[in-house]
Amino acid sequence: MQRVGELLWPPECRHCGRVESNRNWFCTNCLDGFEIVGRRTRSLGTFDAVTSVYDSIGGPLTFYQKMVRDHSKRQARIIAALMVVKYLKLDWPVPREVVAAGRYDRMVAREFVKILGTEEGSCIVVLGLDQNSFLEQGMGAINKYPNPLLGISLLGSNTF
């Protein structure tokens, strides 16, 4: 029966294709690329600060591509939890509001708020799966709210 399962669901890494006996999405080597990017932030356009959970390379990029294709609530929860971990590492204030950059981002934003909560009078967070997706949304948000504007994405540039 295990052989039938391996034929239907081969135990190969979803990024590099390497076959391993574990039944994870990624092999041990590619999982090493899933270390949350440190405390890097920068200002960008109308944003007071932006950050990303991972750089746009390797396993995290493949993970992102699968998320965009599948649009599942379970995956949205996983992404939101990863973003909350990064957000808390930066010691940013609890946001007043979380604005989603796109349609699938709304699912992730709802999960983000369920985990982190909101606080009156604080900052506004624009959330997107990649940094390019939230730049336009940030332009609209800055005109609506006088609060500090922060941006967080699953993937970002590996150059800052």
C-alpha positions as CSV (number, residue, x, y, z in Angstrom):
1,M,0.0,0.0,0.0
2,Q,2.9,2.4,0.8
3,R,4.2,1.9,-2.8
4,V,0.8,2.9,-4.2
5,G,0.9,6.0,-2.1
6,E,4.4,6.8,-3.3
7,L,3.2,6.5,-6.9
8,L,0.3,8.8,-6.3
9,W,2.2,11.2,-4.0
10,P,5.9,10.9,-4.6
11,P,8.1,11.8,-1.7
12,E,10.0,14.5,-3.6
13,C,10.8,18.1,-2.7
14,R,8.3,20.6,-4.2
15,H,11.2,23.0,-4.9
16,C,14.2,21.0,-6.1
17,G,12.6,17.6,-6.9
18,R,15.1,15.7,-4.6
19,V,13.6,12.4,-3.4
20,E,13.6,11.9,0.4
21,S,11.9,9.4,2.6
22,N,10.2,12.1,4.7
23,R,6.7,13.1,3.6
24,N,7.3,16.9,3.9
25,W,6.7,19.4,1.2
26,F,10.4,20.2,1.1
27,C,13.7,18.3,1.5
28,T,16.0,19.1,4.4
29,N,18.3,21.3,2.3
30,C,15.4,23.5,1.0
31,L,13.8,23.7,4.5
32,D,17.0,25.5,5.5
33,G,15.9,28.4,3.3
34,F,12.8,28.9,5.4
35,E,14.6,30.9,8.2
36,I,12.6,34.0,8.9
37,V,14.6,37.0,7.6
38,G,16.0,39.1,10.6
39,R,15.0,42.5,11.7
40,R,15.4,44.2,8.4
41,T,13.0,47.0,7.5
42,R,13.1,50.0,5.3
43,S,10.9,52.9,4.4
44,L,9.4,52.7,0.9
45,G,7.3,55.3,-0.8
46,T,4.4,56.2,1.4
47,F,5.3,53.5,4.0
48,D,7.0,54.4,7.2
49,A,8.4,50.8,7.3
50,V,8.1,47.6,5.2
51,T,9.4,44.2,5.8
52,S,9.0,40.6,4.5
53,V,9.1,37.2,6.2
54,Y,11.3,35.6,3.5
55,D,13.5,36.6,0.6
56,S,12.0,35.8,-2.8
57,I,14.3,32.8,-3.5
58,G,14.4,29.0,-3.2
59,G,11.8,27.1,-1.1
60,P,9.9,30.1,0.1
61,L,9.3,31.2,-3.5
62,T,8.0,27.8,-4.4
63,F,5.8,27.8,-1.3
64,Y,4.4,31.3,-2.3
65,Q,3.6,30.0,-5.8
66,K,1.7,27.1,-4.4
67,M,-0.3,29.4,-2.1
68,V,-1.2,31.7,-5.0
69,R,-2.4,28.7,-7.0
70,D,-4.4,26.9,-4.3
71,H,-6.1,29.8,-2.3
72,S,-7.0,27.6,0.7
73,K,-8.0,28.9,4.1
74,R,-5.6,26.5,5.7
75,Q,-2.7,27.9,3.7
76,A,-3.9,31.5,4.5
77,R,-3.6,30.6,8.3
78,I,-0.1,29.3,7.8
79,I,1.0,32.5,6.0
80,A,-0.7,34.7,8.6
81,A,1.0,32.9,11.4
82,L,4.4,33.3,9.7
83,M,3.7,37.0,9.2
84,V,2.6,37.5,12.9
85,V,5.9,35.8,14.0
86,K,7.9,38.3,11.9
87,Y,5.7,41.2,13.0
88,L,6.3,40.4,16.7
89,K,10.0,40.0,16.1
90,L,10.1,43.6,15.0
91,D,8.3,44.8,18.1
92,W,5.8,46.9,15.9
93,P,2.7,48.1,17.7
94,V,-0.6,46.2,17.5
95,P,-2.3,47.7,14.4
96,R,-5.5,49.7,14.3
97,E,-6.4,48.1,11.0
98,V,-5.0,45.6,8.6
99,V,-5.6,46.4,4.9
100,A,-5.3,43.6,2.4
101,A,-3.5,44.3,-0.9
102,G,-5.4,41.8,-3.0
103,R,-8.3,39.2,-3.0
104,Y,-6.3,36.3,-1.6
105,D,-4.5,38.7,0.7
106,R,-7.9,39.4,2.4
107,M,-8.1,35.8,3.6
108,V,-4.6,36.1,5.0
109,A,-5.4,39.5,6.6
110,R,-8.5,38.1,8.4
111,E,-6.3,35.3,9.8
112,F,-3.6,37.8,10.8
113,V,-6.1,39.9,12.7
114,K,-7.5,36.8,14.4
115,I,-4.1,35.9,15.7
116,L,-2.7,39.4,16.5
117,G,-5.8,41.5,17.2
118,T,-6.2,45.2,16.6
119,E,-5.9,48.3,18.9
120,E,-7.6,51.6,18.5
121,G,-5.4,54.6,17.6
122,S,-2.4,52.6,16.5
123,C,-0.7,52.1,13.1
124,I,-2.2,50.8,9.8
125,V,-0.7,47.7,8.3
126,V,-0.9,46.8,4.6
127,L,-0.5,43.1,4.1
128,G,0.4,41.4,0.8
129,L,1.9,38.2,-0.3
130,D,4.7,40.0,-2.1
131,Q,5.9,43.6,-1.6
132,N,4.9,44.7,-5.1
133,S,1.3,43.8,-4.4
134,F,0.9,46.2,-1.5
135,L,2.6,49.4,-2.9
136,E,-0.5,50.6,-4.7
137,Q,-2.8,49.8,-1.8
138,G,-0.5,51.8,0.5
139,M,-1.0,54.9,-1.7
140,G,-4.8,54.7,-1.0
141,A,-4.4,54.0,2.7
142,I,-2.1,56.9,3.4
143,N,-4.7,59.3,2.2
144,K,-7.4,57.7,4.4
145,Y,-5.5,57.4,7.7
146,P,-3.1,59.8,9.5
147,N,-1.6,56.9,11.5
148,P,1.9,55.4,10.7
149,L,1.7,53.1,7.7
150,L,3.6,49.8,7.9
151,G,3.8,47.0,5.3
152,I,4.4,43.3,5.6
153,S,4.7,40.6,3.0
154,L,5.4,36.9,2.8
155,L,8.1,37.5,0.2
156,G,10.3,40.6,-0.3
157,S,13.4,41.8,-2.0
158,N,16.6,40.1,-0.9
159,T,18.5,43.3,-1.5
160,F,17.6,45.3,1.6
